[in-house]
């Protein structure tokens, strides 16, 4: 199991229609084959300067690579992530 | 539900007895009342400069506060975390 997470802050104002559109349209990622346990999260620690997170799991590295290369992921990164995300940090976990 | 995570790098050399001792002794945190789904994880993204992670869930903020104030947590932070952790980032999530 590989848990892929990304914590991020949008360029959009909190509560704006653009923010809601981004978070809603991100659900396309959940439908990419191999994606398990997809979650959209709010980051709430005052010690972290990020507002949101996505978390998903893959059975193995092949499934993770397939997701990364999937046209819907490539298009989301190009058309939405890059223009709309202010800063982010990827963190990927496997069991110890 | 609140998911409390911390991603970190130890001062110890990879594979050292001190590293193993820290990761093993951290299991004391799992036994603190209110802690659910405790996980010790390896951080594997080349885009994140951290080696390990802990993840746990709490039913609510009261359970999270109780964990933070628990003597076993306070002692672990004072006696192990502060002297042995090189850098870390807390990230806490709630459902969107």
N, CA and C atoms of all chains as a GROMACS GRO file, in nm:
protein
  576
    1UNK      N    1   0.085  -0.121   0.000
    1UNK     CA    2   0.000   0.000   0.000
    1UNK      C    3   0.088   0.125   0.000
    2UNK      N    4   0.052   0.218  -0.086
    2UNK     CA    5   0.116   0.349  -0.087
    2UNK      C    6   0.007   0.453  -0.064
    3UNK      N    7   0.024   0.535   0.038
    3UNK     CA    8  -0.069   0.644   0.063
    3UNK      C    9  -0.008   0.773   0.009
    4UNK      N   10  -0.071   0.828  -0.091
    4UNK     CA   11  -0.024   0.952  -0.154
    4UNK      C   12  -0.106   1.068  -0.096
    5UNK      N   13  -0.038   1.164  -0.037
    5UNK     CA   14  -0.110   1.280   0.017
    5UNK      C   15  -0.046   1.409  -0.035
    6UNK      N   16  -0.129   1.509  -0.046
    6UNK     CA   17  -0.078   1.642  -0.079
    6UNK      C   18  -0.158   1.743   0.002
    7UNK      N   19  -0.084   1.828   0.073
    7UNK     CA   20  -0.145   1.934   0.154
    7UNK      C   21  -0.120   2.065   0.080
    8UNK      N   22  -0.221   2.153   0.072
    8UNK     CA   23  -0.207   2.267  -0.018
    8UNK      C   24  -0.292   2.386   0.025
    9UNK      N   25  -0.258   2.498  -0.033
    9UNK     CA   26  -0.335   2.621  -0.017
    9UNK      C   27  -0.369   2.675  -0.155
   10UNK      N   28  -0.494   2.712  -0.174
   10UNK     CA   29  -0.538   2.767  -0.302
   10UNK      C   30  -0.513   2.917  -0.311
   11UNK      N   31  -0.507   2.966  -0.434
   11UNK     CA   32  -0.499   3.110  -0.455
   11UNK      C   33  -0.634   3.177  -0.427
   12UNK      N   34  -0.740   3.100  -0.429
   12UNK     CA   35  -0.875   3.154  -0.415
   12UNK      C   36  -0.906   3.196  -0.271
   13UNK      N   37  -0.995   3.291  -0.256
   13UNK     CA   38  -1.040   3.333  -0.123
   13UNK      C   39  -1.118   3.220  -0.057
   14UNK      N   40  -1.106   3.215   0.076
   14UNK     CA   41  -1.178   3.113   0.152
   14UNK      C   42  -1.328   3.130   0.132
   15UNK      N   43  -1.394   3.021   0.101
   15UNK     CA   44  -1.538   3.026   0.083
   15UNK      C   45  -1.584   3.076  -0.052
   16UNK      N   46  -1.490   3.106  -0.141
   16UNK     CA   47  -1.527   3.160  -0.273
   16UNK      C   48  -1.584   3.050  -0.363
   17UNK      N   49  -1.660   3.090  -0.464
   17UNK     CA   50  -1.709   2.993  -0.562
   17UNK      C   51  -1.594   2.922  -0.633
   18UNK      N   52  -1.483   2.994  -0.656
   18UNK     CA   53  -1.368   2.932  -0.723
   18UNK      C   54  -1.307   2.821  -0.637
   19UNK      N   55  -1.304   2.845  -0.507
   19UNK     CA   56  -1.253   2.742  -0.414
   19UNK      C   57  -1.342   2.619  -0.420
   20UNK      N   58  -1.471   2.641  -0.413
   20UNK     CA   59  -1.564   2.528  -0.416
   20UNK      C   60  -1.557   2.453  -0.548
   21UNK      N   61  -1.539   2.527  -0.657
   21UNK     CA   62  -1.530   2.463  -0.788
   21UNK      C   63  -1.406   2.374  -0.796
   22UNK      N   64  -1.295   2.425  -0.745
   22UNK     CA   65  -1.171   2.345  -0.747
   22UNK      C   66  -1.188   2.216  -0.668
   23UNK      N   67  -1.240   2.229  -0.547
   23UNK     CA   68  -1.254   2.111  -0.460
   23UNK      C   69  -1.356   2.013  -0.518
   24UNK      N   70  -1.457   2.065  -0.581
   24UNK     CA   71  -1.555   1.978  -0.644
   24UNK      C   72  -1.501   1.908  -0.767
   25UNK      N   73  -1.434   1.985  -0.852
   25UNK     CA   74  -1.384   1.926  -0.976
   25UNK      C   75  -1.272   1.825  -0.950
   26UNK      N   76  -1.209   1.835  -0.832
   26UNK     CA   77  -1.102   1.740  -0.797
   26UNK      C   78  -1.154   1.598  -0.782
   27UNK      N   79  -1.284   1.584  -0.769
   27UNK     CA   80  -1.341   1.449  -0.757
   27UNK      C   81  -1.316   1.365  -0.881
   28UNK      N   82  -1.278   1.428  -0.992
   28UNK     CA   83  -1.244   1.349  -1.110
   28UNK      C   84  -1.127   1.255  -1.081
   29UNK      N   85  -1.040   1.295  -0.986
   29UNK     CA   86  -0.924   1.213  -0.953
   29UNK      C   87  -0.965   1.081  -0.889
   30UNK      N   88  -1.076   1.088  -0.815
   30UNK     CA   89  -1.123   0.968  -0.744
   30UNK      C   90  -1.164   0.858  -0.841
   31UNK      N   91  -1.202   0.897  -0.962
   31UNK     CA   92  -1.253   0.798  -1.058
   31UNK      C   93  -1.143   0.738  -1.146
   32UNK      N   94  -1.019   0.781  -1.126
   32UNK     CA   95  -0.909   0.724  -1.203
   32UNK      C   96  -0.880   0.583  -1.151
   33UNK      N   97  -0.867   0.486  -1.241
   33UNK     CA   98  -0.845   0.347  -1.198
   33UNK      C   99  -0.724   0.334  -1.105
   34UNK      N  100  -0.742   0.256  -1.001
   34UNK     CA  101  -0.633   0.232  -0.906
   34UNK      C  102  -0.641   0.318  -0.781
   35UNK      N  103  -0.719   0.426  -0.788
   35UNK     CA  104  -0.732   0.516  -0.673
   35UNK      C  105  -0.826   0.454  -0.570
   36UNK      N  106  -0.778   0.442  -0.447
   36UNK     CA  107  -0.858   0.388  -0.336
   36UNK      C  108  -0.860   0.489  -0.222
   37UNK      N  109  -0.967   0.487  -0.145
   37UNK     CA  110  -0.978   0.569  -0.023
   37UNK      C  111  -0.948   0.717  -0.049
   38UNK      N  112  -0.999   0.768  -0.159
   38UNK     CA  113  -0.979   0.910  -0.191
   38UNK      C  114  -1.051   0.997  -0.088
   39UNK      N  115  -0.979   1.094  -0.034
   39UNK     CA  116  -1.037   1.185   0.065
   39UNK      C  117  -1.001   1.329   0.032
   40UNK      N  118  -1.098   1.416   0.047
   40UNK     CA  119  -1.073   1.560   0.043
   40UNK      C  120  -1.082   1.609   0.187
   41UNK      N  121  -0.979   1.678   0.232
   41UNK     CA  122  -0.965   1.710   0.374
   41UNK      C  123  -0.938   1.858   0.396
   42UNK      N  124  -0.973   1.902   0.516
   42UNK     CA  125  -0.937   2.038   0.558
   42UNK      C  126  -0.822   2.027   0.657
   43UNK      N  127  -0.715   2.104   0.633
   43UNK     CA  128  -0.602   2.104   0.724
   43UNK      C  129  -0.631   2.205   0.836
   44UNK      N  130  -0.621   2.159   0.962
   44UNK     CA  131  -0.666   2.243   1.073
   44UNK      C  132  -0.558   2.273   1.177
   45UNK      N  133  -0.437   2.219   1.160
   45UNK     CA  134  -0.334   2.250   1.259
   45UNK      C  135  -0.285   2.393   1.242
   46UNK      N  136  -0.281   2.471   1.349
   46UNK     CA  137  -0.225   2.607   1.340
   46UNK      C  138  -0.075   2.606   1.316
   47UNK      N  139  -0.012   2.489   1.330
   47UNK     CA  140   0.133   2.478   1.308
   47UNK      C  141   0.168   2.447   1.163
   48UNK      N  142   0.067   2.437   1.076
   48UNK     CA  143   0.091   2.408   0.934
   48UNK      C  144   0.022   2.514   0.850
   49UNK      N  145   0.094   2.575   0.757
   49UNK     CA  146   0.040   2.684   0.677
   49UNK      C  147  -0.020   2.631   0.546
   50UNK      N  148  -0.115   2.542   0.562
   50UNK     CA  149  -0.188   2.484   0.449
   50UNK      C  150  -0.336   2.472   0.489
   51UNK      N  151  -0.423   2.478   0.389
   51UNK     CA  152  -0.567   2.480   0.417
   51UNK      C  153  -0.640   2.349   0.385
   52UNK      N  154  -0.590   2.275   0.288
   52UNK     CA  155  -0.662   2.156   0.240
   52UNK      C  156  -0.566   2.039   0.219
   53UNK      N  157  -0.623   1.924   0.201
   53UNK     CA  158  -0.543   1.808   0.166
   53UNK      C  159  -0.623   1.709   0.084
   54UNK      N  160  -0.553   1.634  -0.001
   54UNK     CA  161  -0.609   1.517  -0.066
   54UNK      C  162  -0.528   1.397  -0.019
   55UNK      N  163  -0.596   1.286   0.003
   55UNK     CA  164  -0.529   1.163   0.040
   55UNK      C  165  -0.590   1.050  -0.041
   56UNK      N  166  -0.504   0.961  -0.089
   56UNK     CA  167  -0.554   0.844  -0.164
   56UNK      C  168  -0.454   0.731  -0.146
   57UNK      N  169  -0.498   0.611  -0.173
   57UNK     CA  170  -0.409   0.497  -0.160
   57UNK      C  171  -0.404   0.419  -0.290
   58UNK      N  172  -0.288   0.357  -0.313
   58UNK     CA  173  -0.267   0.270  -0.429
   58UNK      C  174  -0.216   0.136  -0.380
   59UNK      N  175  -0.252   0.031  -0.453
   59UNK     CA  176  -0.209  -0.103  -0.413
   59UNK      C  177  -0.058  -0.119  -0.424
   60UNK      N  178   0.001  -0.054  -0.524
   60UNK     CA  179   0.145  -0.069  -0.548
   60UNK      C  180   0.195   0.046  -0.636
   61UNK      N  181   0.326   0.046  -0.661
   61UNK     CA  182   0.386   0.154  -0.739
   61UNK      C  183   0.333   0.157  -0.883
   62UNK      N  184   0.298   0.041  -0.937
   62UNK     CA  185   0.246   0.038  -1.074
   62UNK      C  186   0.113   0.113  -1.082
   63UNK      N  187   0.027   0.094  -0.982
   63UNK     CA  188  -0.101   0.164  -0.979
   63UNK      C  189  -0.080   0.315  -0.962
   64UNK      N  190   0.018   0.352  -0.880
   64UNK     CA  191   0.051   0.493  -0.857
   64UNK      C  192   0.101   0.557  -0.987
   65UNK      N  193   0.189   0.487  -1.058
   65UNK     CA  194   0.241   0.540  -1.184
   65UNK      C  195   0.129   0.553  -1.287
   66UNK      N  196   0.042   0.454  -1.290
   66UNK     CA  197  -0.069   0.458  -1.384
   66UNK      C  198  -0.159   0.579  -1.359
   67UNK      N  199  -0.182   0.610  -1.232
   67UNK     CA  200  -0.258   0.730  -1.193
   67UNK      C  201  -0.186   0.857  -1.240
   68UNK      N  202  -0.057   0.863  -1.211
   68UNK     CA  203   0.019   0.983  -1.248
   68UNK      C  204   0.013   1.009  -1.398
   69UNK      N  205   0.015   0.901  -1.476
   69UNK     CA  206   0.018   0.913  -1.621
   69UNK      C  207  -0.122   0.922  -1.684
   70UNK      N  208  -0.226   0.902  -1.605
   70UNK     CA  209  -0.362   0.901  -1.660
   70UNK      C  210  -0.398   1.039  -1.717
   71UNK      N  211  -0.459   1.044  -1.835
   71UNK     CA  212  -0.491   1.174  -1.897
   71UNK      C  213  -0.574   1.266  -1.807
   72UNK      N  214  -0.663   1.209  -1.727
   72UNK     CA  215  -0.744   1.295  -1.639
   72UNK      C  216  -0.659   1.358  -1.530
   73UNK      N  217  -0.557   1.287  -1.482
   73UNK     CA  218  -0.466   1.344  -1.382
   73UNK      C  219  -0.376   1.449  -1.447
   74UNK      N  220  -0.322   1.415  -1.561
   74UNK     CA  221  -0.233   1.508  -1.632
   74UNK      C  222  -0.308   1.638  -1.661
   75UNK      N  223  -0.432   1.627  -1.708
   75UNK     CA  224  -0.512   1.746  -1.741
   75UNK      C  225  -0.546   1.826  -1.616
   76UNK      N  226  -0.578   1.757  -1.505
   76UNK     CA  227  -0.612   1.829  -1.382
   76UNK      C  228  -0.491   1.908  -1.330
   77UNK      N  229  -0.375   1.845  -1.335
   77UNK     CA  230  -0.254   1.915  -1.289
   77UNK      C  231  -0.227   2.037  -1.377
   78UNK      N  232  -0.238   2.020  -1.506
   78UNK     CA  233  -0.205   2.128  -1.600
   78UNK      C  234  -0.308   2.241  -1.596
   79UNK      N  235  -0.436   2.205  -1.593
   79UNK     CA  236  -0.541   2.304  -1.612
   79UNK      C  237  -0.593   2.363  -1.482
   80UNK      N  238  -0.578   2.292  -1.370
   80UNK     CA  239  -0.635   2.338  -1.244
   80UNK      C  240  -0.529   2.353  -1.135
   81UNK      N  241  -0.449   2.249  -1.113
   81UNK     CA  242  -0.353   2.251  -1.002
   81UNK      C  243  -0.251   2.365  -1.022
   82UNK      N  244  -0.184   2.365  -1.132
   82UNK     CA  245  -0.076   2.464  -1.153
   82UNK      C  246  -0.129   2.607  -1.147
   83UNK      N  247  -0.240   2.638  -1.213
   83UNK     CA  248  -0.286   2.778  -1.207
   83UNK      C  249  -0.354   2.817  -1.077
   84UNK      N  250  -0.410   2.723  -1.001
   84UNK     CA  251  -0.496   2.759  -0.888
   84UNK      C  252  -0.436   2.732  -0.750
   85UNK      N  253  -0.328   2.656  -0.744
   85UNK     CA  254  -0.268   2.622  -0.613
   85UNK      C  255  -0.151   2.716  -0.584
   86UNK      N  256  -0.154   2.775  -0.466
   86UNK     CA  257  -0.051   2.872  -0.426
   86UNK      C  258   0.075   2.802  -0.378
   87UNK      N  259   0.060   2.702  -0.293
   87UNK     CA  260   0.175   2.625  -0.243
   87UNK      C  261   0.125   2.488  -0.198
   88UNK      N  262   0.215   2.393  -0.199
   88UNK     CA  263   0.175   2.256  -0.161
   88UNK      C  264   0.295   2.176  -0.117
   89UNK      N  265   0.267   2.066  -0.052
   89UNK     CA  266   0.370   1.971  -0.012
   89UNK      C  267   0.315   1.830  -0.029
   90UNK      N  268   0.383   1.752  -0.109
   90UNK     CA  269   0.347   1.610  -0.122
   90UNK      C  270   0.412   1.531  -0.011
   91UNK      N  271   0.340   1.435   0.041
   91UNK     CA  272   0.394   1.341   0.140
   91UNK      C  273   0.335   1.205   0.106
   92UNK      N  274   0.423   1.107   0.085
   92UNK     CA  275   0.378   0.973   0.051
   92UNK      C  276   0.426   0.875   0.158
   93UNK      N  277   0.336   0.786   0.197
   93UNK     CA  278   0.369   0.693   0.304
   93UNK      C  279   0.353   0.549   0.260
   94UNK      N  280   0.440   0.466   0.313
   94UNK     CA  281   0.418   0.322   0.312
   94UNK      C  282   0.427   0.275   0.457
   95UNK      N  283   0.377   0.155   0.483
   95UNK     CA  284   0.385   0.102   0.619
   95UNK      C  285   0.532   0.086   0.658
   96UNK      N  286   0.561   0.109   0.782
   96UNK     CA  287   0.699   0.100   0.830
   96UNK      C  288   0.744  -0.045   0.832
   97UNK      N  289  -1.416   1.342   1.346
   97UNK     CA  290  -1.285   1.276   1.340
   97UNK      C  291  -1.176   1.379   1.312
   98UNK      N  292  -1.069   1.370   1.385
   98UNK     CA  293  -0.950   1.451   1.358
   98UNK      C  294  -0.834   1.356   1.336
   99UNK      N  295  -0.770   1.370   1.220
   99UNK     CA  296  -0.650   1.289   1.192
   99UNK      C  297  -0.527   1.374   1.218
  100UNK      N  298  -0.451   1.335   1.318
  100UNK     CA  299  -0.328   1.406   1.354
  100UNK      C  300  -0.210   1.333   1.291
  101UNK      N  301  -0.133   1.404   1.211
  101UNK     CA  302  -0.014   1.342   1.150
  101UNK      C  303   0.107   1.429   1.175
  102UNK      N  304   0.220   1.364   1.181
  102UNK     CA  305   0.346   1.437   1.187
  102UNK      C  306   0.447   1.361   1.103
  103UNK      N  307   0.512   1.434   1.013
  103UNK     CA  308   0.614   1.377   0.927
  103UNK      C  309   0.748   1.431   0.978
  104UNK      N  310   0.849   1.346   0.984
  104UNK     CA  311   0.971   1.388   1.054
  104UNK      C  312   1.095   1.316   1.005
  105UNK      N  313   1.209   1.371   1.042
  105UNK     CA  314   1.339   1.310   1.017
  105UNK      C  315   1.413   1.304   1.150
  106UNK      N  316   1.472   1.190   1.178
  106UNK     CA  317   1.548   1.173   1.302
  106UNK      C  318   1.693   1.219   1.286
  107UNK      N  319   1.755   1.249   1.399
  107UNK     CA  320   1.898   1.280   1.397
  107UNK      C  321   1.981   1.153   1.377
  108UNK      N  322   1.922   1.038   1.404
  108UNK     CA  323   1.995   0.911   1.398
  108UNK      C  324   2.023   0.868   1.254
  109UNK      N  325   2.128   0.789   1.238
  109UNK     CA  326   2.160   0.732   1.107
  109UNK      C  327   2.053   0.631   1.068
  110UNK      N  328   2.027   0.624   0.936
  110UNK     CA  329   1.929   0.527   0.885
  110UNK      C  330   1.972   0.385   0.921
  111UNK      N  331   1.880   0.311   0.976
  111UNK     CA  332   1.908   0.172   1.009
  111UNK      C  333   1.983   0.152   1.140
  112UNK      N  334   2.008   0.262   1.212
  112UNK     CA  335   2.083   0.252   1.338
  112UNK      C  336   1.996   0.195   1.451
  113UNK      N  337   2.060   0.140   1.554
  113UNK     CA  338   1.984   0.094   1.671
  113UNK      C  339   1.905   0.208   1.735
  114UNK      N  340   1.960   0.328   1.734
  114UNK     CA  341   1.891   0.442   1.794
  114UNK      C  342   1.762   0.474   1.717
  115UNK      N  343   1.768   0.464   1.585
  115UNK     CA  344   1.648   0.485   1.504
  115UNK      C  345   1.542   0.381   1.538
  116UNK      N  346   1.583   0.257   1.545
  116UNK     CA  347   1.488   0.150   1.576
  116UNK      C  348   1.430   0.167   1.716
  117UNK      N  349   1.513   0.211   1.808
  117UNK     CA  350   1.466   0.229   1.946
  117UNK      C  351   1.360   0.340   1.952
  118UNK      N  352   1.385   0.449   1.879
  118UNK     CA  353   1.289   0.560   1.878
  118UNK      C  354   1.155   0.514   1.821
  119UNK      N  355   1.161   0.447   1.707
  119UNK     CA  356   1.037   0.404   1.641
  119UNK      C  357   0.964   0.299   1.724
  120UNK      N  358   1.038   0.216   1.792
  120UNK     CA  359   0.976   0.116   1.878
  120UNK      C  360   0.914   0.178   2.002
  121UNK      N  361   0.989   0.267   2.064
  121UNK     CA  362   0.940   0.328   2.188
  121UNK      C  363   0.820   0.420   2.164
  122UNK      N  364   0.805   0.466   2.039
  122UNK     CA  365   0.691   0.553   2.006
  122UNK      C  366   0.558   0.480   2.019
  123UNK      N  367   0.563   0.348   2.025
  123UNK     CA  368   0.438   0.272   2.039
  123UNK      C  369   0.367   0.303   2.170
  124UNK      N  370   0.438   0.364   2.264
  124UNK     CA  371   0.370   0.404   2.388
  124UNK      C  372   0.256   0.502   2.358
  125UNK      N  373   0.271   0.578   2.248
  125UNK     CA  374   0.168   0.676   2.212
  125UNK      C  375   0.036   0.608   2.174
  126UNK      N  376   0.050   0.491   2.114
  126UNK     CA  377  -0.068   0.417   2.068
  126UNK      C  378  -0.159   0.377   2.185
  127UNK      N  379  -0.100   0.362   2.302
  127UNK     CA  380  -0.176   0.312   2.415
  127UNK      C  381  -0.241   0.424   2.497
  128UNK      N  382  -0.219   0.548   2.457
  128UNK     CA  383  -0.283   0.660   2.527
  128UNK      C  384  -0.433   0.661   2.494
  129UNK      N  385  -0.517   0.673   2.595
  129UNK     CA  386  -0.663   0.670   2.570
  129UNK      C  387  -0.705   0.773   2.465
  130UNK      N  388  -0.792   0.732   2.376
  130UNK     CA  389  -0.844   0.821   2.273
  130UNK      C  390  -0.775   0.807   2.139
  131UNK      N  391  -0.656   0.746   2.140
  131UNK     CA  392  -0.580   0.728   2.015
  131UNK      C  393  -0.639   0.611   1.935
  132UNK      N  394  -0.676   0.641   1.808
  132UNK     CA  395  -0.729   0.538   1.719
  132UNK      C  396  -0.643   0.534   1.592
  133UNK      N  397  -0.640   0.417   1.530
  133UNK     CA  398  -0.572   0.400   1.401
  133UNK      C  399  -0.428   0.454   1.402
  134UNK      N  400  -0.356   0.427   1.508
  134UNK     CA  401  -0.217   0.471   1.516
  134UNK      C  402  -0.134   0.398   1.411
  135UNK      N  403  -0.054   0.474   1.336
  135UNK     CA  404   0.031   0.415   1.232
  135UNK      C  405   0.171   0.476   1.239
  136UNK      N  406   0.269   0.389   1.224
  136UNK     CA  407   0.406   0.435   1.204
  136UNK      C  408   0.437   0.412   1.056
  137UNK      N  409   0.486   0.514   0.989
  137UNK     CA  410   0.495   0.511   0.844
  137UNK      C  411   0.634   0.554   0.797
  138UNK      N  412   0.668   0.510   0.678
  138UNK     CA  413   0.789   0.556   0.612
  138UNK      C  414   0.749   0.653   0.503
  139UNK      N  415   0.810   0.772   0.501
  139UNK     CA  416   0.782   0.871   0.398
  139UNK      C  417   0.870   0.841   0.277
  140UNK      N  418   0.809   0.826   0.161
  140UNK     CA  419   0.883   0.776   0.045
  140UNK      C  420   0.883   0.871  -0.076
  141UNK      N  421   0.814   0.986  -0.066
  141UNK     CA  422   0.815   1.077  -0.181
  141UNK      C  423   0.950   1.147  -0.191
  142UNK      N  424   1.012   1.144  -0.309
  142UNK     CA  425   1.137   1.218  -0.326
  142UNK      C  426   1.116   1.369  -0.321
  143UNK      N  427   0.989   1.413  -0.324
  143UNK     CA  428   0.960   1.556  -0.320
  143UNK      C  429   0.942   1.608  -0.177
  144UNK      N  430   0.958   1.521  -0.077
  144UNK     CA  431   0.944   1.562   0.064
  144UNK      C  432   1.069   1.521   0.139
  145UNK      N  433   1.131   1.614   0.210
  145UNK     CA  434   1.257   1.587   0.278
  145UNK      C  435   1.231   1.539   0.422
  146UNK      N  436   1.155   1.431   0.433
  146UNK     CA  437   1.125   1.368   0.562
  146UNK      C  438   1.130   1.216   0.542
  147UNK      N  439   1.163   1.146   0.650
  147UNK     CA  440   1.184   1.001   0.641
  147UNK      C  441   1.071   0.917   0.700
  148UNK      N  442   1.001   0.970   0.801
  148UNK     CA  443   0.902   0.890   0.873
  148UNK      C  444   0.776   0.971   0.898
  149UNK      N  445   0.673   0.902   0.941
  149UNK     CA  446   0.550   0.971   0.982
  149UNK      C  447   0.477   0.891   1.087
  150UNK      N  448   0.404   0.961   1.170
  150UNK     CA  449   0.306   0.898   1.259
  150UNK      C  450   0.170   0.954   1.220
  151UNK      N  451   0.069   0.870   1.223
  151UNK     CA  452  -0.067   0.915   1.197
  151UNK      C  453  -0.159   0.850   1.301
  152UNK      N  454  -0.252   0.927   1.349
  152UNK     CA  455  -0.350   0.874   1.446
  152UNK      C  456  -0.479   0.955   1.433
  153UNK      N  457  -0.587   0.897   1.482
  153UNK     CA  458  -0.715   0.968   1.475
  153UNK      C  459  -0.776   0.982   1.614
  154UNK      N  460  -0.850   1.089   1.631
  154UNK     CA  461  -0.926   1.115   1.754
  154UNK      C  462  -1.072   1.139   1.719
  155UNK      N  463  -1.158   1.100   1.809
  155UNK     CA  464  -1.301   1.118   1.783
  155UNK      C  465  -1.339   1.265   1.778
  156UNK      N  466  -1.272   1.346   1.861
  156UNK     CA  467  -1.307   1.490   1.869
  156UNK      C  468  -1.191   1.566   1.932
  157UNK      N  469  -1.208   1.698   1.940
  157UNK     CA  470  -1.101   1.784   1.993
  157UNK      C  471  -1.072   1.752   2.140
  158UNK      N  472  -1.174   1.711   2.215
  158UNK     CA  473  -1.152   1.680   2.357
  158UNK      C  474  -1.057   1.561   2.369
  159UNK      N  475  -1.075   1.460   2.285
  159UNK     CA  476  -0.987   1.343   2.288
  159UNK      C  477  -0.845   1.382   2.247
  160UNK      N  478  -0.834   1.472   2.150
  160UNK     CA  479  -0.703   1.518   2.103
  160UNK      C  480  -0.632   1.596   2.215
  161UNK      N  481  -0.705   1.683   2.281
  161UNK     CA  482  -0.646   1.759   2.392
  161UNK      C  483  -0.602   1.666   2.505
  162UNK      N  484  -0.684   1.568   2.534
  162UNK     CA  485  -0.652   1.473   2.641
  162UNK      C  486  -0.522   1.398   2.609
  163UNK      N  487  -0.505   1.362   2.481
  163UNK     CA  488  -0.381   1.297   2.436
  163UNK      C  489  -0.262   1.391   2.455
  164UNK      N  490  -0.279   1.515   2.410
  164UNK     CA  491  -0.168   1.610   2.421
  164UNK      C  492  -0.125   1.630   2.566
  165UNK      N  493  -0.219   1.629   2.655
  165UNK     CA  494  -0.190   1.654   2.797
  165UNK      C  495  -0.152   1.528   2.873
  166UNK      N  496  -0.166   1.412   2.811
  166UNK     CA  497  -0.139   1.286   2.883
  166UNK      C  498   0.010   1.279   2.924
  167UNK      N  499   0.038   1.236   3.045
  167UNK     CA  500   0.178   1.231   3.092
  167UNK      C  501   0.270   1.149   3.001
  168UNK      N  502   0.219   1.043   2.942
  168UNK     CA  503   0.304   0.962   2.853
  168UNK      C  504   0.340   1.038   2.726
  169UNK      N  505   0.248   1.122   2.676
  169UNK     CA  506   0.278   1.205   2.559
  169UNK      C  507   0.374   1.317   2.596
  170UNK      N  508   0.347   1.381   2.706
  170UNK     CA  509   0.434   1.491   2.752
  170UNK      C  510   0.577   1.441   2.771
  171UNK      N  511   0.590   1.324   2.834
  171UNK     CA  512   0.723   1.268   2.859
  171UNK      C  513   0.792   1.227   2.729
  172UNK      N  514   0.716   1.170   2.634
  172UNK     CA  515   0.776   1.128   2.508
  172UNK      C  516   0.828   1.250   2.431
  173UNK      N  517   0.751   1.356   2.429
  173UNK     CA  518   0.794   1.478   2.359
  173UNK      C  519   0.921   1.535   2.424
  174UNK      N  520   0.919   1.540   2.554
  174UNK     CA  521   1.033   1.600   2.628
  174UNK      C  522   1.159   1.514   2.618
  175UNK      N  523   1.142   1.383   2.639
  175UNK     CA  524   1.259   1.296   2.656
  175UNK      C  525   1.309   1.233   2.527
  176UNK      N  526   1.221   1.223   2.424
  176UNK     CA  527   1.261   1.154   2.301
  176UNK      C  528   1.246   1.245   2.180
  177UNK      N  529   1.129   1.306   2.162
  177UNK     CA  530   1.104   1.384   2.040
  177UNK      C  531   1.200   1.502   2.029
  178UNK      N  532   1.204   1.585   2.131
  178UNK     CA  533   1.286   1.707   2.123
  178UNK      C  534   1.434   1.675   2.104
  179UNK      N  535   1.490   1.579   2.179
  179UNK     CA  536   1.634   1.553   2.159
  179UNK      C  537   1.667   1.473   2.033
  180UNK      N  538   1.572   1.395   1.978
  180UNK     CA  539   1.608   1.299   1.873
  180UNK      C  540   1.556   1.334   1.734
  181UNK      N  541   1.462   1.428   1.725
  181UNK     CA  542   1.403   1.464   1.595
  181UNK      C  543   1.474   1.587   1.538
  182UNK      N  544   1.517   1.574   1.414
  182UNK     CA  545   1.592   1.682   1.348
  182UNK      C  546   1.497   1.789   1.295
  183UNK      N  547   1.391   1.748   1.228
  183UNK     CA  548   1.292   1.842   1.175
  183UNK      C  549   1.160   1.769   1.158
  184UNK      N  550   1.052   1.845   1.160
  184UNK     CA  551   0.921   1.781   1.150
  184UNK      C  552   0.817   1.882   1.102
  185UNK      N  553   0.705   1.830   1.057
  185UNK     CA  554   0.590   1.911   1.017
  185UNK      C  555   0.463   1.841   1.062
  186UNK      N  556   0.386   1.910   1.144
  186UNK     CA  557   0.257   1.857   1.183
  186UNK      C  558   0.154   1.893   1.077
  187UNK      N  559   0.064   1.800   1.048
  187UNK     CA  560  -0.048   1.826   0.958
  187UNK      C  561  -0.169   1.756   1.018
  188UNK      N  562  -0.274   1.831   1.042
  188UNK     CA  563  -0.395   1.774   1.102
  188UNK      C  564  -0.512   1.791   1.005
  189UNK      N  565  -0.590   1.686   0.991
  189UNK     CA  566  -0.700   1.690   0.895
  189UNK      C  567  -0.835   1.660   0.960
  190UNK      N  568  -0.935   1.725   0.908
  190UNK     CA  569  -1.074   1.685   0.933
  190UNK      C  570  -1.139   1.667   0.796
  191UNK      N  571  -1.250   1.596   0.794
  191UNK     CA  572  -1.322   1.579   0.669
  191UNK      C  573  -1.365   1.715   0.615
  192UNK      N  574  -1.363   1.728   0.484
  192UNK     CA  575  -1.400   1.855   0.422
  192UNK      C  576  -1.550   1.879   0.435
   0.00000   0.00000   0.00000
